[in-house]
Amino acid sequence: MSVPLVGAVDTAVVGHLPDPAYIGAVALGAVIFNFIFWGFGFLRMGTTGFIAQAYGGGDANEVRSTLARGLLLAGVLGMAIVLLQAPIRALAFWVLEGSSELESLAASYYVIRVWSAPATLANYALLGYLIGVQNTRAALALQLVLNIANVLLDLFFVLVMGWGVAGVALASLLSEYMALAFGLWVVHINLQRIGGQWIWSHILYGPRLRALLHVNVNIFLRTLSLIGAFFYFTAMGTRLGEITLAANAVLLHLHYFMSYGLDGFAHAVEALAGGAYGARNRTAYLSAVRATTLWALIVAGIYTVLYATLGHQIIGIITGIDTVRAAAADYLPWVLLSPIISVWSFQFDGIYIGATRTVEMRNSMLLSLLVYVAASWVLIPLWHNHGLWLSFMIFMAMRAITLGLWFPRIERALVKAAEASGAR
């Protein structure tokens, strides 16, 4: 839940400035980097899946090698983003059609935050490692360092120094590198406990690299489709006007709080089910799936009740602009519905990642995205922003339905592997 706190504070510090264009600019800038950075989310998810299986199987050397592969890949991709920042920027602002003022403000955000790419991607790999070895206290500490630093720098640069949108971007940049330094230190201490050795021939072993590439390409395509869905949502909101764009940005923060909170249980099942999968232990696998899903459902219900009772107050904290508050209140019921619909796809994602069954994840997301876009073409002309939100709910439901249909494949594969190895 600490992860989306950054975006909420980013919006809140500019949401109390007089012009809604500031909220829109941060929303546009953030969605660009969500698209870029989340597109490389396989650095977290792929790392978690492979490390969980190696850790469950007691292979300390492979745990280290998987981390090294993730960090090397993060460094290469991070530098590529920095070097290609100009064409990426041109493409992003060509797709997102905002006013000249909005694009100018968003551009000032972009040119600063883009330099955080190497640190951001490396932090993904470090977080994936910590979740994979089930050291979630350290994972929490890493996220808190990142997010608390970002919040404090936000408040200082915007409210004290008066640097506006550029201050928000600078806060994100500095906090990512602070978190990277802390994360490397924490992982170094954790590796001393686990043991094992750094073996370059093992790190660069061909079959392992090919397996990593196969999994990561599928997760990349899956994540690209997911971020494309959010990108599309923001782009459609832009065409519905600045007030609607700002209201959607506020409500998406409530959705992010919910989705990241429920992702905690998805991360748990990644580590626990992934470890059981690596150990070929069907009993432990089923136990992890049942326990995490039960708690995820309970917490999803709590989110719905919380937003039903305090939703208007939370909107008021994020923005002081009356027109934006009123518009956000009109669309708040969709956020109340979201936890109950979304929780299933989050849980399935965690199970599939732990088992590194990424082909099904990719296919599910691509199919759901196609249904989402098709639904929006019909529903937005009919019901405008309500049609956009309904299309988004259909997208989340389709993810759950398709992953649920393919879910039995994982247990069948585990049973077959257990029989082959003589495990339970």
LINHUVEN-V32062 format. One record per residue. RES is the residue in one letter. PHI is phi as a letter, one per 30 degrees, with the letter a starting at -180 (none if undefined). PSI is psi in degrees with one decimal (none if undefined). D_CENTER is the distance of its C-alpha to the mean C-alpha in Angstrom with 2 decimals. Layout:
res:RES phi:PHI psi:PSI d_center:D_CENTER
res:RES phi:PHI psi:PSI d_center:D_CENTER
//
This chain:
res:M phi:none psi:-17.5 d_center:11.44
res:S phi:d psi:-23.0 d_center:12.16
res:V phi:d psi:-53.3 d_center:8.81
res:P phi:d psi:-4.5 d_center:9.31
res:L phi:e psi:-34.8 d_center:12.94
res:V phi:d psi:-51.1 d_center:12.88
res:G phi:d psi:-36.3 d_center:12.18
res:A phi:d psi:-41.6 d_center:14.66
res:V phi:d psi:-38.5 d_center:17.19
res:D phi:e psi:-47.9 d_center:16.83
res:T phi:d psi:-39.4 d_center:17.80
res:A phi:d psi:-40.3 d_center:20.34
res:V phi:d psi:-30.4 d_center:22.25
res:V phi:c psi:-15.2 d_center:22.82
res:G phi:d psi:-12.7 d_center:23.08
res:H phi:c psi:7.5 d_center:26.41
res:L phi:d psi:159.6 d_center:27.80
res:P phi:d psi:-23.6 d_center:30.32
res:D phi:c psi:126.3 d_center:28.76
res:P phi:d psi:-13.9 d_center:25.79
res:A phi:d psi:-28.1 d_center:25.25
res:Y phi:d psi:-41.7 d_center:23.57
res:I phi:d psi:-45.7 d_center:20.82
res:G phi:d psi:-38.4 d_center:20.55
res:A phi:d psi:-43.9 d_center:20.54
res:V phi:d psi:-38.2 d_center:17.65
res:A phi:d psi:-43.5 d_center:15.72
res:L phi:d psi:-46.2 d_center:16.75
res:G phi:d psi:-42.6 d_center:16.03
res:A phi:d psi:-40.6 d_center:12.52
res:V phi:d psi:-31.4 d_center:11.79
res:I phi:d psi:-47.0 d_center:13.47
res:F phi:d psi:-27.9 d_center:11.37
res:N phi:d psi:-43.2 d_center:8.04
res:F phi:d psi:-45.3 d_center:9.96
res:I phi:d psi:-54.7 d_center:11.33
res:F phi:d psi:-45.7 d_center:8.84
res:W phi:d psi:-25.6 d_center:5.87
res:G phi:e psi:-27.6 d_center:9.12
res:F phi:c psi:24.8 d_center:9.85
res:G phi:d psi:-14.0 d_center:7.00
res:F phi:d psi:-22.4 d_center:10.18
res:L phi:d psi:-28.1 d_center:11.39
res:R phi:d psi:-51.1 d_center:9.46
res:M phi:d psi:-45.7 d_center:9.86
res:G phi:d psi:-39.3 d_center:13.29
res:T phi:d psi:-44.5 d_center:14.45
res:T phi:d psi:-47.7 d_center:13.83
res:G phi:d psi:-49.4 d_center:15.69
res:F phi:d psi:-40.9 d_center:18.58
res:I phi:d psi:-39.5 d_center:19.02
res:A phi:e psi:-42.3 d_center:19.08
res:Q phi:d psi:-40.8 d_center:21.75
res:A phi:d psi:-40.5 d_center:23.68
res:Y phi:d psi:-42.5 d_center:23.61
res:G phi:d psi:-32.9 d_center:24.77
res:G phi:d psi:-0.5 d_center:27.44
res:G phi:i psi:25.5 d_center:28.64
res:D phi:c psi:88.3 d_center:28.22
res:A phi:d psi:-35.8 d_center:27.58
res:N phi:d psi:-40.3 d_center:28.30
res:E phi:d psi:-31.9 d_center:25.64
res:V phi:e psi:-49.3 d_center:23.07
res:R phi:d psi:-43.4 d_center:24.05
res:S phi:d psi:-39.6 d_center:24.23
res:T phi:d psi:-42.8 d_center:20.74
res:L phi:d psi:-44.6 d_center:19.40
res:A phi:d psi:-42.0 d_center:21.77
res:R phi:d psi:-42.8 d_center:20.70
res:G phi:d psi:-43.6 d_center:17.03
res:L phi:d psi:-38.9 d_center:18.21
res:L phi:d psi:-44.5 d_center:20.74
res:L phi:d psi:-38.4 d_center:18.42
res:A phi:d psi:-41.8 d_center:16.03
res:G phi:d psi:-44.7 d_center:19.21
res:V phi:d psi:-46.8 d_center:20.52
res:L phi:d psi:-37.8 d_center:17.51
res:G phi:d psi:-43.5 d_center:17.03
res:M phi:d psi:-33.4 d_center:20.71
res:A phi:d psi:-39.5 d_center:20.70
res:I phi:d psi:-43.5 d_center:18.33
res:V phi:d psi:-44.9 d_center:20.72
res:L phi:d psi:-30.0 d_center:23.74
res:L phi:c psi:20.9 d_center:22.62
res:Q phi:d psi:-34.8 d_center:21.45
res:A phi:d psi:-53.0 d_center:24.41
res:P phi:d psi:-32.7 d_center:24.01
res:I phi:d psi:-44.2 d_center:20.24
res:R phi:d psi:-45.2 d_center:21.15
res:A phi:d psi:-43.5 d_center:24.01
res:L phi:d psi:-43.8 d_center:22.11
res:A phi:d psi:-44.6 d_center:19.34
res:F phi:d psi:-17.2 d_center:22.06
res:W phi:d psi:-38.5 d_center:24.16
res:V phi:d psi:-42.6 d_center:21.62
res:L phi:d psi:107.5 d_center:20.80
res:E phi:c psi:93.7 d_center:24.23
res:G phi:c psi:175.7 d_center:24.67
res:S phi:d psi:164.8 d_center:27.86
res:S phi:d psi:-38.0 d_center:29.28
res:E phi:d psi:-42.6 d_center:28.67
res:L phi:d psi:-45.8 d_center:25.01
res:E phi:d psi:-34.7 d_center:24.50
res:S phi:d psi:-45.1 d_center:26.54
res:L phi:d psi:-42.7 d_center:24.53
res:A phi:d psi:-34.5 d_center:21.17
res:A phi:d psi:-36.7 d_center:22.84
res:S phi:d psi:-28.9 d_center:23.77
res:Y phi:d psi:-45.2 d_center:20.15
res:Y phi:d psi:-48.0 d_center:19.17
res:V phi:d psi:-18.2 d_center:22.05
res:I phi:c psi:-50.2 d_center:21.20
res:R phi:d psi:-24.2 d_center:17.46
res:V phi:e psi:-26.0 d_center:17.61
res:W phi:d psi:-7.1 d_center:19.44
res:S phi:d psi:-4.3 d_center:16.51
res:A phi:e psi:-50.0 d_center:15.08
res:P phi:e psi:-42.1 d_center:16.86
res:A phi:d psi:-41.9 d_center:15.86
res:T phi:e psi:-47.1 d_center:12.13
res:L phi:d psi:-36.6 d_center:12.11
res:A phi:d psi:-37.9 d_center:14.60
res:N phi:d psi:-32.1 d_center:12.63
res:Y phi:e psi:-47.5 d_center:9.95
res:A phi:d psi:-40.6 d_center:13.12
res:L phi:d psi:-41.8 d_center:14.64
res:L phi:d psi:-41.0 d_center:11.96
res:G phi:d psi:-39.5 d_center:12.11
res:Y phi:d psi:-49.5 d_center:15.84
res:L phi:d psi:-38.6 d_center:16.10
res:I phi:d psi:-40.5 d_center:14.32
res:G phi:d psi:-35.4 d_center:16.45
res:V phi:c psi:11.1 d_center:19.61
res:Q phi:i psi:25.8 d_center:18.86
res:N phi:c psi:70.5 d_center:19.21
res:T phi:d psi:-19.2 d_center:16.73
res:R phi:d psi:-43.4 d_center:18.97
res:A phi:d psi:-36.7 d_center:18.42
res:A phi:d psi:-42.3 d_center:14.62
res:L phi:d psi:-43.4 d_center:15.02
res:A phi:d psi:-41.4 d_center:17.52
res:L phi:d psi:-45.5 d_center:15.40
res:Q phi:d psi:-37.3 d_center:12.71
res:L phi:d psi:-39.8 d_center:15.75
res:V phi:e psi:-47.1 d_center:17.49
res:L phi:d psi:-50.3 d_center:14.75
res:N phi:d psi:-37.6 d_center:14.25
res:I phi:d psi:-41.6 d_center:17.94
res:A phi:e psi:-42.7 d_center:19.11
res:N phi:d psi:-44.2 d_center:17.07
res:V phi:d psi:-48.0 d_center:18.48
res:L phi:d psi:-41.6 d_center:21.97
res:L phi:d psi:-37.4 d_center:22.03
res:D phi:e psi:-54.0 d_center:20.86
res:L phi:d psi:-40.1 d_center:23.76
res:F phi:d psi:-50.2 d_center:26.17
res:F phi:d psi:-35.5 d_center:25.55
res:V phi:c psi:-52.1 d_center:25.41
res:L phi:d psi:-32.2 d_center:27.73
res:V phi:c psi:-51.4 d_center:30.11
res:M phi:d psi:-20.8 d_center:30.20
res:G phi:i psi:33.0 d_center:29.59
res:W phi:d psi:0.2 d_center:27.46
res:G phi:h psi:-136.4 d_center:25.37
res:V phi:d psi:-38.5 d_center:22.43
res:A phi:d psi:-36.0 d_center:23.25
res:G phi:d psi:-38.0 d_center:23.11
res:V phi:d psi:-44.5 d_center:19.55
res:A phi:d psi:-41.7 d_center:18.57
res:L phi:d psi:-37.3 d_center:20.82
res:A phi:d psi:-43.6 d_center:19.32
res:S phi:d psi:-41.9 d_center:15.83
res:L phi:d psi:-52.8 d_center:17.73
res:L phi:d psi:-38.3 d_center:19.87
res:S phi:d psi:-32.6 d_center:17.42
res:E phi:d psi:-41.6 d_center:15.32
res:Y phi:d psi:-32.7 d_center:18.68
res:M phi:d psi:-42.8 d_center:19.83
res:A phi:d psi:-37.3 d_center:16.89
res:L phi:d psi:-46.1 d_center:17.60
res:A phi:d psi:-44.5 d_center:21.22
res:F phi:d psi:-43.3 d_center:20.59
res:G phi:d psi:-41.7 d_center:18.22
res:L phi:d psi:-38.5 d_center:20.88
res:W phi:d psi:-45.0 d_center:23.51
res:V phi:d psi:-43.8 d_center:21.85
res:V phi:d psi:-37.6 d_center:21.19
res:H phi:e psi:-44.8 d_center:24.77
res:I phi:d psi:-41.7 d_center:26.18
res:N phi:d psi:-38.6 d_center:24.28
res:L phi:d psi:-31.8 d_center:25.51
res:Q phi:d psi:-34.0 d_center:29.03
res:R phi:d psi:-41.0 d_center:28.88
res:I phi:d psi:-36.9 d_center:27.59
res:G phi:j psi:-158.4 d_center:30.11
res:G phi:i psi:177.8 d_center:30.34
res:Q phi:b psi:155.1 d_center:31.00
res:W phi:d psi:115.9 d_center:29.50
res:I phi:b psi:108.3 d_center:31.21
res:W phi:d psi:-37.3 d_center:30.62
res:S phi:d psi:-29.9 d_center:32.24
res:H phi:d psi:-42.0 d_center:29.82
res:I phi:d psi:-41.1 d_center:26.74
res:L phi:c psi:18.5 d_center:27.97
res:Y phi:d psi:125.4 d_center:29.33
res:G phi:e psi:-55.2 d_center:29.27
res:P phi:e psi:-36.5 d_center:28.33
res:R phi:d psi:-41.0 d_center:25.39
res:L phi:d psi:-39.6 d_center:24.14
res:R phi:d psi:-40.0 d_center:24.66
res:A phi:d psi:-41.8 d_center:22.78
res:L phi:d psi:-43.7 d_center:19.81
res:L phi:d psi:-43.5 d_center:20.13
res:H phi:d psi:-49.7 d_center:20.46
res:V phi:d psi:-45.1 d_center:17.38
res:N phi:d psi:-34.5 d_center:15.23
res:V phi:d psi:-43.2 d_center:16.73
res:N phi:d psi:-42.5 d_center:15.94
res:I phi:d psi:-36.8 d_center:12.25
res:F phi:d psi:-47.3 d_center:12.28
res:L phi:d psi:-38.2 d_center:14.12
res:R phi:d psi:-47.4 d_center:12.00
res:T phi:d psi:-36.9 d_center:8.72
res:L phi:d psi:-39.1 d_center:11.14
res:S phi:d psi:-39.3 d_center:12.44
res:L phi:d psi:-47.6 d_center:9.38
res:I phi:d psi:-32.6 d_center:8.81
res:G phi:d psi:-34.8 d_center:12.58
res:A phi:d psi:-42.7 d_center:12.75
res:F phi:d psi:-38.2 d_center:11.18
res:F phi:d psi:-45.1 d_center:13.30
res:Y phi:d psi:-40.8 d_center:16.20
res:F phi:e psi:-46.3 d_center:15.85
res:T phi:d psi:-40.9 d_center:16.19
res:A phi:d psi:-42.5 d_center:18.92
res:M phi:d psi:-37.7 d_center:20.82
res:G phi:d psi:-34.7 d_center:20.61
res:T phi:d psi:-39.9 d_center:22.06
res:R phi:d psi:-14.3 d_center:24.99
res:L phi:c psi:2.6 d_center:25.67
res:G phi:j psi:159.0 d_center:26.49
res:E phi:d psi:-36.7 d_center:25.29
res:I phi:d psi:-45.1 d_center:25.68
res:T phi:d psi:-41.6 d_center:23.60
res:L phi:e psi:-46.1 d_center:20.87
res:A phi:d psi:-41.3 d_center:20.95
res:A phi:d psi:-43.2 d_center:21.10
res:N phi:d psi:-38.1 d_center:18.07
res:A phi:d psi:-41.5 d_center:16.12
res:V phi:d psi:-47.5 d_center:17.40
res:L phi:d psi:-31.5 d_center:16.61
res:L phi:d psi:-28.5 d_center:13.01
res:H phi:d psi:-37.2 d_center:12.64
res:L phi:d psi:-40.0 d_center:14.23
res:H phi:d psi:-41.2 d_center:11.92
res:Y phi:d psi:-41.3 d_center:8.83
res:F phi:e psi:-43.7 d_center:11.13
res:M phi:d psi:-48.7 d_center:11.88
res:S phi:d psi:-40.3 d_center:8.69
res:Y phi:d psi:-35.9 d_center:7.43
res:G phi:d psi:-46.9 d_center:11.13
res:L phi:d psi:-26.3 d_center:11.58
res:D phi:d psi:-21.9 d_center:8.81
res:G phi:e psi:-40.0 d_center:11.41
res:F phi:d psi:-32.5 d_center:13.81
res:A phi:d psi:-40.8 d_center:11.77
res:H phi:d psi:-38.1 d_center:11.43
res:A phi:d psi:-44.4 d_center:15.12
res:V phi:d psi:-29.0 d_center:16.14
res:E phi:e psi:-50.3 d_center:14.51
res:A phi:d psi:-47.1 d_center:16.76
res:L phi:d psi:-48.5 d_center:19.72
res:A phi:d psi:-36.3 d_center:20.02
res:G phi:d psi:-41.8 d_center:19.25
res:G phi:d psi:-41.8 d_center:21.96
res:A phi:d psi:-36.8 d_center:24.29
res:Y phi:d psi:-42.8 d_center:23.75
res:G phi:d psi:-32.3 d_center:24.69
res:A phi:d psi:-1.3 d_center:27.68
res:R phi:h psi:40.9 d_center:28.64
res:N phi:c psi:97.9 d_center:28.88
res:R phi:d psi:-37.6 d_center:28.58
res:T phi:d psi:-47.4 d_center:29.53
res:A phi:d psi:-36.1 d_center:26.79
res:Y phi:d psi:-50.9 d_center:24.23
res:L phi:d psi:-36.9 d_center:25.37
res:S phi:d psi:-42.9 d_center:25.59
res:A phi:d psi:-43.0 d_center:21.97
res:V phi:d psi:-46.7 d_center:20.85
res:R phi:d psi:-47.1 d_center:23.24
res:A phi:d psi:-46.5 d_center:22.65
res:T phi:d psi:-36.6 d_center:18.86
res:T phi:d psi:-40.2 d_center:19.07
res:L phi:e psi:-48.3 d_center:21.91
res:W phi:d psi:-35.9 d_center:20.19
res:A phi:d psi:-41.3 d_center:17.05
res:L phi:d psi:-41.3 d_center:19.56
res:I phi:d psi:-45.7 d_center:21.44
res:V phi:d psi:-33.8 d_center:18.59
res:A phi:e psi:-42.6 d_center:17.54
res:G phi:d psi:-37.4 d_center:21.18
res:I phi:d psi:-40.7 d_center:21.18
res:Y phi:e psi:-44.7 d_center:18.40
res:T phi:d psi:-45.1 d_center:20.56
res:V phi:d psi:-42.1 d_center:23.64
res:L phi:d psi:-46.1 d_center:22.15
res:Y phi:d psi:-30.2 d_center:21.08
res:A phi:d psi:-33.5 d_center:24.44
res:T phi:c psi:-32.2 d_center:26.38
res:L phi:b psi:6.2 d_center:24.58
res:G phi:e psi:-44.9 d_center:22.58
res:H phi:d psi:-38.1 d_center:25.24
res:Q phi:d psi:-39.0 d_center:25.50
res:I phi:d psi:-41.6 d_center:21.80
res:I phi:e psi:-41.3 d_center:22.10
res:G phi:d psi:-30.5 d_center:25.21
res:I phi:d psi:-38.8 d_center:23.60
res:I phi:d psi:-39.0 d_center:20.96
res:T phi:b psi:144.0 d_center:23.67
res:G phi:c psi:5.7 d_center:27.45
res:I phi:d psi:116.9 d_center:28.19
res:D phi:e psi:-42.3 d_center:30.12
res:T phi:d psi:-36.1 d_center:29.48
res:V phi:d psi:-41.4 d_center:25.70
res:R phi:e psi:-45.7 d_center:26.02
res:A phi:d psi:-43.5 d_center:28.28
res:A phi:d psi:-42.3 d_center:26.11
res:A phi:d psi:-39.2 d_center:23.00
res:A phi:d psi:-36.0 d_center:25.33
res:D phi:d psi:-34.8 d_center:26.45
res:Y phi:c psi:3.0 d_center:23.05
res:L phi:e psi:-36.0 d_center:21.97
res:P phi:e psi:-29.7 d_center:23.12
res:W phi:d psi:-34.4 d_center:20.25
res:V phi:d psi:-29.6 d_center:17.81
res:L phi:d psi:-34.4 d_center:20.25
res:L phi:d psi:-29.4 d_center:20.04
res:S phi:e psi:-44.4 d_center:16.30
res:P phi:e psi:-42.1 d_center:15.81
res:I phi:d psi:-33.1 d_center:18.63
res:I phi:d psi:-40.1 d_center:17.53
res:S phi:d psi:-28.4 d_center:13.80
res:V phi:e psi:-33.7 d_center:14.30
res:W phi:d psi:-43.8 d_center:15.94
res:S phi:d psi:-34.8 d_center:13.36
res:F phi:d psi:-45.4 d_center:10.82
res:Q phi:d psi:-44.9 d_center:13.82
res:F phi:d psi:-40.3 d_center:14.92
res:D phi:e psi:-46.5 d_center:11.75
res:G phi:d psi:-42.2 d_center:12.32
res:I phi:d psi:-45.5 d_center:15.96
res:Y phi:d psi:-37.7 d_center:15.74
res:I phi:d psi:-44.2 d_center:13.61
res:G phi:e psi:-35.4 d_center:16.17
res:A phi:d psi:0.0 d_center:18.92
res:T phi:h psi:41.8 d_center:17.49
res:R phi:c psi:77.0 d_center:18.48
res:T phi:c psi:-16.7 d_center:16.34
res:V phi:d psi:-45.1 d_center:18.99
res:E phi:d psi:-39.1 d_center:18.74
res:M phi:d psi:-44.5 d_center:14.95
res:R phi:d psi:-48.8 d_center:15.60
res:N phi:d psi:-39.2 d_center:18.60
res:S phi:d psi:-45.2 d_center:17.15
res:M phi:d psi:-41.5 d_center:14.42
res:L phi:d psi:-43.4 d_center:17.10
res:L phi:d psi:-42.5 d_center:19.57
res:S phi:d psi:-37.6 d_center:17.45
res:L phi:d psi:-41.7 d_center:16.69
res:L phi:d psi:-43.1 d_center:20.43
res:V phi:d psi:-40.6 d_center:21.39
res:Y phi:d psi:-49.3 d_center:19.11
res:V phi:d psi:-43.7 d_center:20.69
res:A phi:d psi:-42.3 d_center:24.09
res:A phi:d psi:-39.7 d_center:23.85
res:S phi:d psi:-34.3 d_center:22.97
res:W phi:d psi:-31.4 d_center:26.06
res:V phi:d psi:-43.4 d_center:28.18
res:L phi:d psi:-33.5 d_center:26.71
res:I phi:d psi:-44.8 d_center:26.02
res:P phi:d psi:-27.4 d_center:29.71
res:L phi:d psi:-47.6 d_center:30.80
res:W phi:b psi:12.6 d_center:28.76
res:H phi:h psi:-124.6 d_center:26.98
res:N phi:d psi:-31.3 d_center:23.84
res:H phi:d psi:-37.2 d_center:24.39
res:G phi:d psi:-36.2 d_center:24.41
res:L phi:d psi:-44.9 d_center:21.07
res:W phi:d psi:-38.6 d_center:19.51
res:L phi:d psi:-41.0 d_center:21.45
res:S phi:d psi:-40.1 d_center:20.20
res:F phi:d psi:-40.3 d_center:16.56
res:M phi:d psi:-37.1 d_center:17.65
res:I phi:d psi:-39.9 d_center:19.44
res:F phi:e psi:-48.2 d_center:16.39
res:M phi:d psi:-39.0 d_center:14.59
res:A phi:d psi:-40.2 d_center:17.98
res:M phi:d psi:-36.7 d_center:18.55
res:R phi:e psi:-46.1 d_center:15.48
res:A phi:d psi:-43.0 d_center:16.97
res:I phi:d psi:-47.8 d_center:20.48
res:T phi:d psi:-42.4 d_center:20.09
res:L phi:d psi:-36.3 d_center:18.22
res:G phi:d psi:-37.8 d_center:20.85
res:L phi:d psi:-33.7 d_center:23.66
res:W phi:c psi:-4.0 d_center:22.73
res:F phi:e psi:-41.5 d_center:21.91
res:P phi:e psi:-21.0 d_center:25.55
res:R phi:e psi:-35.2 d_center:25.40
res:I phi:d psi:-46.7 d_center:23.46
res:E phi:d psi:-38.5 d_center:26.14
res:R phi:d psi:-41.2 d_center:28.90
res:A phi:d psi:-38.3 d_center:27.65
res:L phi:d psi:-43.1 d_center:27.45
res:V phi:d psi:-43.2 d_center:30.95
res:K phi:d psi:-42.8 d_center:32.32
res:A phi:d psi:-38.5 d_center:30.95
res:A phi:d psi:-41.6 d_center:32.31
res:E phi:d psi:-39.0 d_center:35.67
res:A phi:d psi:-32.8 d_center:35.84
res:S phi:c psi:-6.4 d_center:35.24
res:G phi:i psi:12.3 d_center:37.29
res:A phi:d psi:-177.6 d_center:34.46
res:R phi:d psi:none d_center:34.06
//
